[in-house]
Amino acid sequence: MINWLKRILSLQKADFPKNQEEQEITNLVDFLWKKIDAPENNTALKTKIDAFNEYSSSKKIEALPELYLLLEEFITEKNTTNRHNKKSIQDLVFLNYSNLFKNVNFKLIFEPLKKQELSLCKVFLLQVLKKSSELVGNYNDSKIIKIEKHLSTPYDFQSIDLIKERKNLLDFSNQIFFKMKNVLGINAITNIYLLIYKQHFQSYHLLDSFTATLNVIPEEILAKDLINFPSKQQMLKMLQKQLYSLEEINERLTEEIIEKKEVEEELKHSEHLKTTILETAMDGVILVNSEGTVLNWNKQAENILEVPREETIGKSLFPLVPYKLRQELKRSFSNYIKTGDDELINKRVETSVKRKNGSTVYVELTIIAIEAKDDFLFNAFFRDITNKRIIDNEIREAKVLAEKSAKAKSVFLSNMSHEIRTPLNVILGLTSILQKSDFSNPEIDKKNLDGIQFSAENLLVLINDILDFSKIEAGKLTLHNTDFNIRELIANISRGFKIKADEKGLEYQMHIESSVPKFIIGDQLRLNQILINLLGNAIKFTHTGEVAIHVKTEKVDDTSITINFSVKDTGVGIPKNKLKNIFESFYQVHKPGKNKIEGTGLGLSISKQLIELQGGRLNAHSESGIGSTFDFSITYNKSNFKSSDIDVTSSTSEDINRLAGMKVLVVEDNKMNQFFMAQLLSNWNIDADIAENGKIALEKIEDHPYDLVLMDMHMPVMDGPEAAEQIRQSKNARVSQTPIVACSADVFPDSKKKAIESGMNFYLTKPLSEDALEEILYSLNPRTTPSIISNPIQPDIPKESASPETKKICNLSFLKKTFDNDTTTILGVLQMFIEETPDDYNKLKHAIEKQDAVPIKEYSHKLKSSFKTLGIQEESVTLGKIEHLSKENKLNEVSDLFSKLDQAYPKIIEEIRLSIKELTTSNS
C-alpha cells in the first residue's frame, strides 16, 4: 500500500509533456533571461522565474504579461553593458514567438500607445463582466449582451475613431456598474472592480499606457475612494517611470519639431516657388482629381476662361466645359485609371470652350495624369489659340480664293481674248483691203471704213466695260458729281438711239415728266453709261414694236430729288428661269450660234453696280415673247443753276446748229490727236484753235475768249494740270472761269483726282467719246445755258465708293465658269458649305443673341466669304454690314439685319441641297 502511494506521488511529480504554447512561453523566458547582464546576481528575478516555471499552463499564460514586462524593463533600462532598446526586443519577440500573439492579453503589450490604451480598457472591462457573471450567472439583459459582444470583437484600427471609442468604453463601464449594482449591490460590484483592478495592475503597471485604465472606472467608485489604489511608493515609481519616458519623448519631440520646422520652411519655400511659377505661367493650369473637382486654378486660367479662381476651387470642372468635351474628359479619366492609358491623356489636342458671356475661345490642351497616394490627379495645361485659329482660317480662305481667282483669271482671259480678237480681226482685215485698194470705188471704200469704225467702237466699248468692271470689283470706281442738264442728256441719248430704232423699223418714244428739273447735281457720265446700256440692249433684242424711255420724279425734299428711269421694249423677253441670272458678269441669255447677238455680257452687270453705287436698285420685269422693262431710281442733289424755257422733248436734228459758233481751244502735243479733235469739232461747226503745250495755251487764252478748253494731261514744256492751275489763278475773270476738260488715256483714279484738284471741270478718257464730248458742249452752250460761264462748275473731289455686291441667292454660274463645269469639284465645294456653314451660322446667331461683338465680327466675316464664293450676293452684303457694325460696336442695328438674313438662310440651305442632288444625278 505504501509503495503504491509512492508510485502515485512520483507520477504526480514527473514532468508531463508540455504543449506547444507552453513550450514557446518557456523558450521566450529563457531567451529574455539570457539578455540580462550577470543574471546570477539577480536572485529576486531568478526566484520569480523559478516560481513562474512551476505554474500550470493556464497560470503561465495569465502571468506572462507581468513577467515579460519585468524582464523587458531589466534588458532595456537596468542592463549596464548590453542594453537594448525596447523596439528591437519587441521586434525579435514578434519575429520568433508569433504564436503567443494569439493571446490578446499578451498581444496588447506590442501595440502602439493609443491603441494599447483602448485594448487595456477593453481587457479590463471583459474581466469585470466575466467576474460578475460568476456571481450572477447567465444574464439576459440585451444591453449587457451587446456590450459583451462589442468587447469580444477585435478592433479594426484602420477604421475606428479612437476618441469616440474611448468615450464608448467609459459609457459601457457605467452601464455595467449600474446594472450589477442593482443586482449585486454596491459592495459586491465595487469589490469586483477592486479585484480586477489589482490583477490588471499586477500584469500591466509597467506599461506607460496603464493609467488609461482609470478612465473606465465609474465616477461613483473613484469619488468614494472605494478602490484601494496602489501605494504612494508604487504610484511614485510609476510616475517617475512615466516622467522619465516623457523626458525622453520630449527630447525626441523637440528634435522632431526642429526638423519639422526646417522641413516646413523648405516646403513653404518650395510651395511659394511652385505657386509663383504657376501664377506667372503663360499657359492656363488647372488641377483636378478623378471626380473632376478643381484643386488648383492659376491666373492665366482666369484670363483665358474669364472665370475667377474663387468660383472654381472645390467645385466640379465639368459644368464649365462643353457637353462633348465633358463626356470625353469623364471617359478619359475613367479609362486612364483602369488601364493607365487614354488617347486624350498625355497628348496635345485642340478644342474649344464657351465662356460665360457666350463667346468661344479655342485652346491647345494637354492633360497630364499624376498618380497620388489615394487617387489620380489630372493637370491640364492650355493656351489661347483663338487668334491663331482665325489667322489659319483666313489663310485657308485666302488660299482657296487665290486658287479660284487664278482659275477665274484664266477663264476671263480666254473669254476676253475671243471678244477682243473678233473686232480686231475685222479692223485688220478691212485695213488690209483698203491698203490694196486704188480707191476707184468710193462707195465700197466708205463701207470698209464704216466697218472699221464700227469694229473700233465695239472694241472701245468692250475695253471700257472691262475697265469699269475691274474698277467696280476692286472698289476703285469713283463718282464725279457736277451740275448737268438731265433733259439735254436724255434728249442727246435718245437722238442717237432713235436713228438706230428707225433703221430696224422700230418706234422710239421718249417721255419726260414736267416735274423733272432741267439741272441736277450728279454723275452725268455714269447716268449716260447706264442708259446707253439699257437702251442699247432694248433695241438689240427688239425686232418689232417699240422701245420707250420714261423719266419721272419720284420724291422731292429741300436739297434732293429722286428720279425714276424706265426703259421698256416689246422684244424677245427673258425666260423666268434665266431672269435671275442676267445681272451676272459675262452672262448672256441667248446661246452662241447662228442667231448670236454680239456683246460681252458685262453691260447689265456694270449698270446694276453703277446704280447701286449711287444708292439705287435696278429692277427687271420680263416675259418671254412679250418684252422687258428695266427701271431704277437715283437720288440727286438739287442744282442752283437756272434753266431757260426750252422744250427738250421737241428736240430735232437742228439742235446741232446750236453748237455752231462756239470756240474751243485744243491743248494737245500729238499731231494725230490734234487732227482728230479738230475734225470732230468741225462736224459741229465749232471753231477749234490748237496749242501744242500748256505755255502756248496760256498765251492764247489771254488773247482770245474760249467757250471750252480741251486739255491734255501730259505735254512737254508745261503739262495740263500746271496750265489749269495758272488759268484758275488768273486775275482776268474771263480767263479764270473758262471751263476745262481733261483729256487723258490714263484710267486710274489718281490721274482723275489730280485733274480735278488742279481746277479742271471734266475728265474724259482717250480716244474721246463723241457722245460724251457732245454732252459737255451742249451743257456749256451759251445759247441755252448763259449762266454757266458766269457761274463756273465747281465739281466735288471724287470719293471712292465700295464696289457693290450682286444681290442673288445661290448663283452658281460663276462657280461653274471658274471650274469649267467640273461637277466633282463643284459638289465638293457645295458639300463643304453644307457641312461647315451651319455651325458657324449658329455661332453667329448665338453671339448676336448675347450681343458679343468679337465673335459676331469673326463669324460674319467667315460666312461672308463662304456666301460670296457660292454667289449668295445679297446675303453676303448683309453679312458685310453686320461685320462693319460689329467693328463699330453698333450691336443694336445688327439684330434687324440678321432677322432678314435668318429668313433667307433656310432657303439657301434647301437650294444648295437641291443643287447637290441635281449635280449628283447628272454626274451618275
KEDO-155317 format. One line per 2 residues: number of its first residue (from 1); their letters; for each residue x negated, y negated, z negated of C-alpha. Coordinates in steps of 0.25 Angstrom, whole numbers, plus 5000, padded with zeros to 4 digits. Example, Ala and Ser with C-alpha at 12.3 -4.5 7.8 and 13.67 -1.06 7.14 Angstrom:
2
1> as> 4951/5018/4969  4945/5004/4971
REM end
This chain:
924
1> mi> 5000/5000/5000  4989/4990/4996
3> nw> 4981/4994/5009  4994/4991/5017
5> lk> 4995/4977/5011  4980/4974/5014
7> ri> 4982/4978/5029  4995/4969/5029
9> ls> 4987/4957/5023  4975/4960/5032
11> lq> 4984/4959/5044  4990/4946/5040
13> ka> 4976/4940/5039  4972/4946/5052
15> df> 4971/4936/5064  4983/4937/5073
17> pk> 4980/4934/5088  4982/4919/5090
19> nq> 4992/4913/5101  4986/4904/5112
21> ee> 4991/4891/5106  4985/4894/5092
23> qe> 4972/4898/5099  4972/4885/5106
25> it> 4974/4878/5093  4963/4885/5087
27> nl> 4954/4882/5099  4957/4867/5098
29> vd> 4954/4866/5083  4941/4873/5086
31> fl> 4938/4864/5098  4940/4852/5089
33> wk> 4933/4857/5077  4920/4859/5086
35> ki> 4921/4844/5090  4919/4839/5075
37> da> 4905/4835/5071  4900/4845/5060
39> pe> 4913/4852/5057  4907/4859/5045
41> nn> 4907/4846/5038  4922/4844/5039
43> ta> 4926/4854/5029  4940/4848/5027
45> lk> 4943/4848/5042  4937/4863/5043
47> tk> 4947/4867/5031  4959/4860/5039
49> id> 4955/4868/5051  4954/4881/5044
51> af> 4967/4879/5038  4973/4876/5051
53> ne> 4968/4889/5057  4975/4897/5046
55> ys> 4989/4891/5051  4999/4898/5059
57> ss> 5000/4896/5073  5012/4887/5072
59> kk> 5006/4879/5060  4993/4877/5068
61> ie> 5002/4871/5079  5009/4862/5069
63> al> 4995/4857/5063  4988/4856/5075
65> pe> 4990/4841/5078  4985/4838/5063
67> ly> 4972/4846/5065  4969/4841/5079
69> ll> 4971/4826/5075  4962/4829/5063
71> le> 4951/4836/5072  4952/4825/5083
73> ef> 4950/4814/5072  4937/4821/5068
75> it> 4932/4822/5082  4935/4808/5087
77> ek> 4933/4800/5074  4924/4807/5064
79> nt> 4914/4814/5073  4901/4807/5072
81> tn> 4892/4814/5082  4903/4820/5092
83> rh> 4914/4810/5092  4925/4812/5103
85> nk> 4936/4802/5108  4950/4807/5106
87> ks> 4953/4807/5120  4942/4817/5124
89> iq> 4946/4826/5113  4961/4826/5117
91> dl> 4957/4828/5132  4949/4840/5128
93> vf> 4961/4846/5120  4971/4843/5131
95> ln> 4962/4850/5141  4958/4863/5133
97> ys> 4970/4865/5124  4982/4861/5133
99> nl> 4991/4872/5127  4992/4865/5114
101> fk> 4999/4853/5121  5012/4861/5122
103> nv> 5013/4857/5107  5020/4844/5107
105> nf> 5015/4841/5093  5000/4842/5097
107> kl> 5002/4836/5111  5007/4823/5106
109> if> 4993/4821/5100  4987/4819/5114
111> ep> 4998/4809/5119  4996/4794/5121
113> lk> 4999/4785/5109  5012/4780/5113
115> kq> 5017/4794/5118  5011/4800/5106
117> el> 5019/4791/5096  5032/4796/5103
119> sl> 5028/4810/5102  5025/4809/5087
121> ck> 5038/4803/5084  5045/4814/5093
123> vf> 5038/4825/5086  5041/4819/5072
125> ll> 5056/4818/5075  5057/4832/5081
127> qv> 5051/4837/5068  5061/4829/5059
129> lk> 5072/4835/5068  5066/4849/5066
131> ks> 5065/4848/5051  5079/4842/5050
133> se> 5085/4854/5058  5079/4864/5048
135> lv> 5087/4857/5037  5100/4854/5045
137> gn> 5100/4866/5055  5104/4864/5069
139> yn> 5110/4850/5071  5121/4848/5081
141> ds> 5120/4833/5081  5119/4829/5096
143> ki> 5110/4817/5093  5100/4825/5085
145> ik> 5100/4836/5096  5098/4825/5107
147> ie> 5086/4819/5099  5080/4832/5097
149> kh> 5081/4835/5112  5074/4822/5115
151> ls> 5063/4824/5105  5061/4838/5110
153> tp> 5059/4833/5125  5045/4830/5129
155> yd> 5043/4815/5133  5041/4811/5147
157> fq> 5031/4799/5144  5031/4794/5159
159> si> 5046/4790/5158  5048/4788/5143
161> dl> 5049/4774/5137  5040/4775/5125
163> ik> 5046/4763/5117  5060/4767/5119
165> er> 5057/4782/5115  5051/4777/5102
167> kn> 5064/4770/5099  5072/4782/5103
169> ll> 5063/4791/5093  5066/4781/5081
171> df> 5081/4782/5085  5080/4797/5085
173> sn> 5073/4797/5071  5084/4788/5065
175> qi> 5095/4797/5071  5088/4810/5065
177> ff> 5087/4803/5052  5101/4799/5050
179> km> 5107/4812/5055  5098/4820/5046
181> kn> 5101/4810/5035  5116/4813/5036
183> vl> 5114/4828/5036  5102/4830/5026
185> gi> 5101/4817/5018  5091/4806/5017
187> na> 5081/4814/5009  5081/4826/5018
189> it> 5079/4819/5031  5068/4810/5024
191> ni> 5061/4822/5019  5061/4828/5033
193> yl> 5055/4815/5039  5045/4815/5028
195> li> 5041/4829/5030  5040/4828/5045
197> yk> 5032/4815/5044  5022/4821/5035
199> qh> 5020/4833/5045  5019/4823/5056
201> fq> 5009/4814/5049  5000/4827/5045
203> sy> 5000/4830/5060  4998/4817/5067
205> hl> 4994/4806/5057  4980/4805/5065
207> ld> 4987/4800/5078  4987/4785/5080
209> sf> 5002/4787/5084  5007/4793/5071
211> ta> 5012/4781/5065  5023/4781/5077
213> tl> 5030/4792/5069  5034/4781/5059
215> nv> 5042/4775/5070  5052/4786/5070
217> ip> 5055/4787/5055  5068/4781/5051
219> ee> 5068/4767/5045  5076/4772/5033
221> il> 5065/4782/5029  5054/4772/5031
223> ak> 5061/4761/5023  5063/4770/5010
225> dl> 5049/4776/5011  5055/4790/5011
227> in> 5043/4795/5019  5030/4798/5012
229> fp> 5021/4791/5022  5006/4794/5022
231> sk> 4998/4789/5010  4991/4776/5011
233> qq> 4978/4783/5013  4983/4791/5025
235> ml> 4990/4778/5031  4978/4770/5029
237> km> 4970/4781/5036  4980/4781/5047
239> lq> 4980/4766/5049  4965/4766/5049
241> kq> 4964/4776/5059  4974/4768/5068
243> ly> 4967/4755/5065  4954/4762/5070
245> sl> 4961/4767/5082  4968/4753/5084
247> ee> 4954/4746/5083  4949/4756/5094
249> in> 4961/4753/5102  4960/4738/5100
251> er> 4945/4739/5105  4949/4747/5117
253> lt> 4961/4738/5120  4952/4725/5118
255> ee> 4943/4731/5129  4954/4735/5138
257> ii> 4961/4721/5136  4948/4714/5140
259> ek> 4946/4724/5152  4961/4722/5155
261> ke> 4959/4707/5155  4948/4708/5164
263> ve> 4955/4717/5174  4967/4707/5173
265> ee> 4959/4696/5176  4953/4703/5188
267> lk> 4967/4707/5192  4972/4693/5191
269> hs> 4961/4688/5200  4964/4699/5209
271> eh> 4979/4697/5209  4977/4682/5211
273> lk> 4967/4685/5223  4977/4694/5229
275> tt> 4989/4684/5227  4981/4673/5233
277> il> 4977/4682/5245  4992/4686/5247
279> et> 4997/4672/5246  4987/4666/5255
281> am> 4988/4677/5266  4993/4672/5280
283> dg> 5002/4685/5280  5014/4687/5272
285> vi> 5012/4698/5262  5024/4706/5255
287> lv> 5022/4717/5246  5034/4727/5243
289> ns> 5036/4740/5236  5042/4753/5242
291> eg> 5056/4747/5239  5053/4734/5247
293> tv> 5053/4726/5234  5044/4714/5236
295> ln> 5032/4713/5227  5024/4702/5234
297> wn> 5027/4691/5244  5016/4681/5248
299> kq> 5017/4667/5252  5015/4670/5267
301> ae> 5027/4679/5266  5035/4668/5260
303> ni> 5031/4659/5272  5033/4669/5283
305> le> 5047/4675/5278  5051/4662/5271
307> vp> 5055/4670/5258  5049/4665/5245
309> re> 5042/4675/5236  5051/4674/5224
311> et> 5063/4679/5233  5056/4692/5237
313> ig> 5047/4697/5225  5054/4709/5219
315> ks> 5065/4709/5230  5067/4718/5242
317> lf> 5059/4715/5254  5070/4721/5264
319> pl> 5081/4711/5264  5070/4701/5269
321> vp> 5067/4709/5282  5076/4712/5294
323> yk> 5084/4725/5293  5076/4732/5304
325> lr> 5062/4729/5297  5069/4732/5283
327> qe> 5072/4746/5287  5058/4748/5293
329> lk> 5052/4744/5280  5060/4753/5272
331> rs> 5057/4765/5281  5042/4762/5282
333> fs> 5041/4760/5267  5048/4774/5265
335> ny> 5040/4781/5276  5027/4776/5270
337> ik> 5030/4780/5256  5034/4794/5261
339> tg> 5023/4796/5272  5012/4786/5270
341> dd> 5014/4780/5284  5024/4772/5292
343> el> 5024/4764/5305  5027/4751/5298
345> in> 5017/4752/5287  5002/4748/5289
347> kr> 5006/4744/5303  5007/4730/5309
349> ve> 5021/4727/5315  5028/4714/5320
351> ts> 5042/4711/5315  5052/4700/5312
353> vk> 5058/4695/5299  5070/4686/5298
355> rk> 5069/4674/5288  5080/4669/5278
357> ng> 5082/4658/5288  5085/4667/5299
359> st> 5072/4665/5307  5064/4677/5311
361> vy> 5049/4678/5308  5040/4688/5316
363> ve> 5029/4695/5307  5018/4704/5309
365> lt> 5019/4714/5298  5010/4724/5291
367> ii> 5015/4733/5279  5004/4740/5271
369> ai> 5008/4751/5261  5002/4752/5247
371> ea> 5003/4764/5238  5005/4759/5224
373> kd> 5006/4767/5211  5021/4770/5211
375> df> 5025/4764/5224  5021/4760/5238
377> lf> 5019/4745/5241  5020/4739/5255
379> na> 5013/4726/5258  5018/4718/5270
381> ff> 5009/4709/5278  5015/4700/5288
383> rd> 5013/4687/5296  5022/4678/5304
385> it> 5020/4680/5319  5033/4673/5324
387> nk> 5024/4662/5332  5016/4673/5338
389> ri> 5029/4681/5342  5035/4668/5348
391> id> 5022/4666/5356  5021/4680/5360
393> ne> 5035/4679/5365  5033/4666/5372
395> ir> 5020/4672/5379  5028/4685/5383
397> ea> 5039/4676/5389  5029/4667/5396
399> kv> 5023/4679/5402  5036/4685/5407
401> la> 5040/4671/5412  5026/4669/5419
403> ek> 5027/4683/5425  5041/4679/5430
405> sa> 5036/4665/5435  5025/4672/5443
407> ka> 5035/4681/5450  5045/4670/5452
409> ks> 5034/4661/5458  5031/4672/5468
411> vf> 5046/4673/5471  5047/4658/5472
413> ls> 5035/4656/5481  5040/4667/5490
415> nm> 5053/4661/5492  5048/4647/5494
417> sh> 5037/4651/5504  5048/4656/5512
419> ei> 5057/4644/5511  5045/4635/5514
421> rt> 5040/4643/5525  5053/4642/5533
423> pl> 5053/4627/5535  5038/4627/5537
425> nv> 5039/4637/5548  5049/4629/5555
427> il> 5041/4616/5554  5028/4623/5559
429> gl> 5036/4630/5570  5043/4617/5575
431> ts> 5030/4609/5573  5022/4619/5582
433> il> 5033/4618/5592  5032/4602/5592
435> qk> 5017/4603/5593  5018/4611/5606
437> sd> 5030/4602/5612  5028/4592/5623
439> fs> 5040/4584/5617  5047/4585/5630
441> np> 5060/4589/5624  5063/4579/5613
443> ei> 5076/4586/5608  5068/4599/5605
445> dk> 5057/4592/5598  5067/4584/5590
447> kn> 5074/4597/5586  5060/4603/5582
449> ld> 5057/4590/5574  5071/4591/5567
451> gi> 5067/4606/5564  5054/4601/5557
453> qf> 5061/4590/5549  5072/4600/5545
455> sa> 5062/4610/5540  5053/4600/5534
457> en> 5065/4594/5526  5069/4608/5522
459> ll> 5055/4611/5517  5054/4598/5509
461> vl> 5068/4601/5503  5062/4615/5499
463> in> 5049/4609/5493  5057/4598/5485
465> di> 5067/4609/5480  5055/4617/5475
467> ld> 5048/4605/5469  5061/4601/5462
469> fs> 5064/4615/5457  5050/4617/5452
471> ki> 5051/4603/5444  5064/4607/5438
473> ea> 5059/4621/5434  5047/4614/5428
475> gk> 5055/4603/5421  5047/4593/5428
477> lt> 5059/4587/5437  5062/4572/5433
479> lh> 5073/4563/5435  5072/4549/5441
481> nt> 5083/4540/5437  5085/4528/5445
483> df> 5097/4519/5449  5103/4524/5462
485> ni> 5115/4523/5471  5122/4536/5470
487> re> 5133/4533/5480  5122/4530/5490
489> li> 5115/4542/5486  5127/4551/5489
491> an> 5130/4544/5502  5116/4546/5507
493> is> 5116/4560/5504  5130/4562/5510
495> rg> 5126/4555/5523  5115/4566/5525
497> fk> 5124/4577/5522  5136/4572/5530
499> ik> 5127/4573/5542  5124/4588/5539
501> ad> 5138/4591/5536  5142/4585/5549
503> ek> 5132/4594/5556  5139/4606/5550
505> gl> 5153/4601/5553  5156/4599/5538
507> ey> 5164/4588/5532  5156/4580/5521
509> qm> 5162/4571/5511  5157/4562/5500
511> hi> 5165/4557/5489  5160/4547/5478
513> es> 5170/4542/5468  5171/4527/5466
515> sv> 5167/4529/5451  5153/4533/5455
517> pk> 5144/4521/5453  5134/4517/5464
519> fi> 5122/4517/5456  5118/4526/5445
521> ig> 5104/4530/5438  5099/4544/5440
523> dq> 5090/4552/5449  5095/4550/5463
525> lr> 5085/4559/5470  5089/4571/5461
527> ln> 5104/4568/5464  5101/4567/5478
529> qi> 5094/4580/5478  5105/4587/5471
531> li> 5116/4582/5480  5108/4585/5493
533> nl> 5106/4600/5488  5121/4601/5485
535> lg> 5126/4595/5498  5115/4602/5506
537> na> 5120/4615/5500  5135/4611/5503
539> ik> 5132/4608/5517  5123/4620/5519
541> ft> 5133/4630/5514  5145/4624/5521
543> ht> 5149/4628/5535  5163/4622/5536
545> ge> 5171/4612/5528  5165/4601/5520
547> va> 5155/4596/5510  5158/4585/5499
549> ih> 5151/4578/5488  5159/4571/5477
551> vk> 5153/4561/5467  5161/4556/5455
553> te> 5160/4550/5441  5162/4560/5430
555> kv> 5158/4552/5418  5154/4537/5415
557> dd> 5149/4531/5402  5142/4518/5399
559> ts> 5128/4522/5404  5130/4534/5412
561> it> 5139/4541/5423  5141/4555/5426
563> in> 5143/4558/5441  5148/4571/5447
565> fs> 5143/4576/5460  5151/4587/5468
567> vk> 5147/4594/5481  5158/4602/5488
569> dt> 5157/4611/5500  5166/4621/5508
571> gv> 5154/4630/5511  5152/4645/5509
573> gi> 5152/4644/5494  5145/4653/5484
575> pk> 5150/4666/5479  5153/4667/5464
577> nk> 5143/4677/5461  5132/4668/5467
579> lk> 5137/4655/5461  5129/4656/5448
581> ni> 5116/4659/5455  5116/4647/5465
583> fe> 5108/4638/5455  5096/4647/5454
585> sf> 5083/4644/5461  5081/4649/5475
587> yq> 5095/4655/5475  5103/4656/5488
589> vh> 5117/4661/5489  5116/4665/5503
591> kp> 5106/4677/5507  5095/4674/5517
593> gk> 5099/4679/5531  5106/4675/5544
595> nk> 5114/4664/5537  5103/4660/5527
597> ie> 5105/4645/5522  5091/4639/5520
599> gt> 5087/4634/5506  5078/4636/5495
601> gl> 5089/4640/5484  5084/4628/5475
603> gl> 5094/4617/5479  5105/4621/5469
605> si> 5095/4625/5458  5088/4612/5459
607> sk> 5101/4604/5460  5106/4611/5448
609> ql> 5094/4608/5439  5093/4593/5444
611> ie> 5107/4591/5440  5105/4598/5426
613> lq> 5092/4589/5425  5101/4577/5425
615> gg> 5111/4583/5415  5121/4589/5425
617> rl> 5126/4602/5429  5128/4608/5443
619> na> 5141/4616/5445  5144/4625/5457
621> hs> 5158/4629/5461  5159/4638/5474
623> es> 5168/4648/5480  5163/4657/5492
625> gi> 5168/4653/5505  5175/4640/5500
627> gs> 5164/4631/5495  5156/4626/5484
629> tf> 5156/4614/5474  5143/4609/5467
631> df> 5145/4598/5456  5137/4591/5446
633> si> 5137/4579/5437  5125/4570/5433
635> ty> 5126/4558/5423  5118/4546/5428
637> nk> 5115/4533/5421  5123/4521/5426
639> sn> 5115/4511/5435  5115/4495/5433
641> fk> 5114/4493/5448  5125/4486/5455
643> ss> 5131/4493/5467  5137/4486/5479
645> di> 5150/4489/5485  5146/4499/5495
647> dv> 5155/4511/5498  5145/4522/5499
649> ts> 5155/4533/5503  5157/4526/5516
651> st> 5142/4526/5520  5139/4529/5534
653> se> 5126/4531/5543  5126/4516/5544
655> di> 5121/4515/5529  5107/4518/5534
657> nr> 5107/4504/5540  5108/4498/5526
659> la> 5093/4502/5525  5089/4494/5537
661> gm> 5080/4482/5534  5074/4488/5521
663> kv> 5059/4486/5519  5051/4497/5513
665> lv> 5036/4498/5510  5030/4511/5512
667> ve> 5017/4513/5504  5010/4525/5510
669> dn> 4996/4528/5514  4999/4541/5522
671> km> 5002/4537/5537  5011/4548/5540
673> nq> 5020/4545/5527  5020/4530/5532
675> ff> 5025/4534/5545  5035/4544/5539
677> ma> 5041/4533/5530  5041/4522/5540
679> ql> 5049/4531/5549  5058/4535/5539
681> ls> 5061/4521/5535  5062/4516/5549
683> nw> 5074/4526/5551  5082/4518/5541
685> ni> 5078/4505/5547  5069/4501/5535
687> da> 5057/4493/5537  5044/4500/5532
689> di> 5031/4494/5528  5019/4502/5526
691> ae> 5008/4501/5515  4996/4511/5514
693> ng> 4994/4509/5499  4999/4502/5487
695> ki> 4990/4490/5488  4995/4487/5502
697> al> 5009/4489/5497  5007/4479/5486
699> ek> 5003/4468/5497  5015/4472/5506
701> ie> 5026/4471/5495  5021/4458/5490
703> dh> 5022/4452/5504  5035/4459/5509
705> py> 5048/4463/5501  5052/4478/5502
707> dl> 5064/4486/5498  5056/4498/5494
709> vl> 5042/4503/5493  5039/4518/5496
711> md> 5026/4520/5488  5017/4532/5490
713> mh> 5011/4537/5477  4997/4540/5481
715> mp> 4989/4530/5490  4975/4524/5491
717> vm> 4971/4510/5486  4984/4509/5478
719> dg> 4993/4521/5475  5009/4520/5473
721> pe> 5010/4519/5458  5000/4508/5457
723> aa> 5006/4500/5468  5020/4502/5462
725> eq> 5015/4496/5448  5010/4484/5455
727> ir> 5023/4482/5463  5031/4482/5450
729> qs> 5021/4473/5443  5022/4462/5454
731> kn> 5028/4449/5449  5036/4448/5462
733> ar> 5049/4453/5459  5052/4457/5473
735> vs> 5039/4466/5473  5041/4472/5459
737> qt> 5055/4476/5461  5053/4483/5475
739> pi> 5058/4498/5474  5046/4508/5475
741> va> 5048/4523/5480  5036/4532/5476
743> cs> 5033/4542/5487  5024/4554/5484
745> ad> 5022/4568/5487  5020/4571/5472
747> vf> 5032/4578/5466  5026/4578/5451
749> pd> 5034/4570/5440  5021/4563/5436
751> sk> 5020/4557/5450  5034/4552/5450
753> kk> 5032/4547/5435  5020/4539/5440
755> ai> 5028/4533/5451  5040/4528/5442
757> es> 5030/4523/5432  5023/4514/5442
759> gm> 5037/4508/5445  5042/4515/5457
761> nf> 5057/4517/5458  5058/4531/5466
763> yl> 5050/4543/5469  5050/4551/5482
765> tk> 5042/4563/5486  5036/4565/5500
767> pl> 5040/4567/5510  5050/4557/5507
769> se> 5065/4561/5508  5072/4553/5518
771> da> 5085/4554/5509  5078/4551/5496
773> le> 5072/4538/5502  5085/4534/5509
775> ei> 5092/4535/5495  5082/4526/5489
777> ly> 5083/4516/5501  5098/4516/5500
779> sl> 5097/4513/5485  5088/4501/5487
781> np> 5095/4496/5499  5097/4481/5497
783> rt> 5110/4480/5505  5117/4490/5495
785> tp> 5109/4488/5482  5104/4474/5482
787> si> 5102/4474/5467  5091/4485/5467
789> is> 5080/4476/5471  5083/4466/5460
791> np> 5085/4478/5451  5073/4488/5453
793> iq> 5075/4502/5450  5069/4506/5436
795> pd> 5068/4521/5436  5066/4529/5424
797> ip> 5053/4536/5422  5057/4551/5425
799> ke> 5059/4560/5414  5056/4575/5415
801> sa> 5068/4584/5413  5068/4598/5409
803> sp> 5072/4608/5420  5086/4613/5418
805> et> 5089/4628/5418  5098/4635/5427
807> kk> 5111/4638/5420  5114/4652/5423
809> ic> 5117/4665/5416  5109/4677/5419
811> nl> 5104/4672/5432  5095/4684/5436
813> sf> 5091/4678/5450  5078/4672/5446
815> lk> 5074/4685/5439  5078/4693/5451
817> kt> 5070/4684/5460  5058/4684/5451
819> fd> 5057/4699/5450  5061/4701/5465
821> nd> 5073/4709/5460  5065/4719/5453
823> tt> 5077/4726/5445  5068/4733/5435
825> ti> 5061/4720/5431  5074/4712/5430
827> lg> 5080/4723/5422  5068/4723/5412
829> vl> 5070/4708/5410  5085/4709/5408
831> qm> 5084/4721/5399  5073/4714/5391
833> fi> 5082/4702/5390  5094/4711/5384
835> ee> 5084/4717/5374  5077/4705/5369
837> tp> 5087/4693/5370  5098/4697/5361
839> dd> 5088/4698/5349  5083/4684/5352
841> yn> 5097/4679/5354  5102/4684/5341
843> kl> 5090/4678/5334  5092/4664/5341
845> kh> 5107/4665/5336  5103/4669/5322
847> ai> 5093/4657/5322  5103/4647/5327
849> ek> 5113/4652/5316  5102/4650/5306
851> qd> 5098/4636/5312  5084/4641/5313
853> av> 5076/4632/5323  5064/4641/5325
855> pi> 5070/4654/5329  5080/4646/5338
857> ke> 5069/4640/5345  5061/4653/5347
859> ys> 5073/4662/5352  5080/4651/5360
861> hk> 5066/4649/5367  5065/4664/5369
863> lk> 5079/4666/5374  5078/4654/5383
865> ss> 5066/4661/5391  5074/4674/5392
867> fk> 5086/4668/5397  5079/4659/5407
869> tl> 5072/4672/5413  5085/4678/5416
871> gi> 5091/4665/5422  5100/4662/5410
873> qe> 5098/4648/5412  5110/4641/5405
875> es> 5108/4648/5392  5092/4646/5393
877> vt> 5095/4631/5394  5103/4633/5381
879> lg> 5092/4640/5374  5082/4630/5378
881> ki> 5091/4619/5372  5092/4628/5359
883> eh> 5077/4629/5359  5075/4614/5361
885> ls> 5086/4611/5350  5079/4620/5340
887> ke> 5065/4613/5342  5072/4600/5338
889> nk> 5080/4607/5327  5093/4603/5333
891> ln> 5099/4616/5328  5114/4611/5327
893> ev> 5114/4610/5342  5109/4624/5344
895> sd> 5121/4631/5340  5130/4625/5350
897> lf> 5120/4628/5361  5119/4643/5356
899> sk> 5134/4645/5355  5134/4642/5370
901> ld> 5123/4652/5372  5130/4662/5363
903> qa> 5142/4663/5372  5133/4665/5385
905> yp> 5124/4675/5378  5133/4688/5379
907> ki> 5136/4685/5393  5121/4684/5396
909> ie> 5118/4698/5390  5130/4704/5397
911> ei> 5126/4699/5410  5111/4703/5409
913> rl> 5116/4717/5404  5125/4718/5417
915> si> 5113/4713/5425  5105/4725/5419
917> ke> 5116/4735/5422  5117/4730/5437
919> lt> 5102/4730/5439  5101/4744/5433
921> ts> 5112/4749/5442  5105/4742/5454
923> ns> 5092/4748/5451  5096/4762/5449
REM end
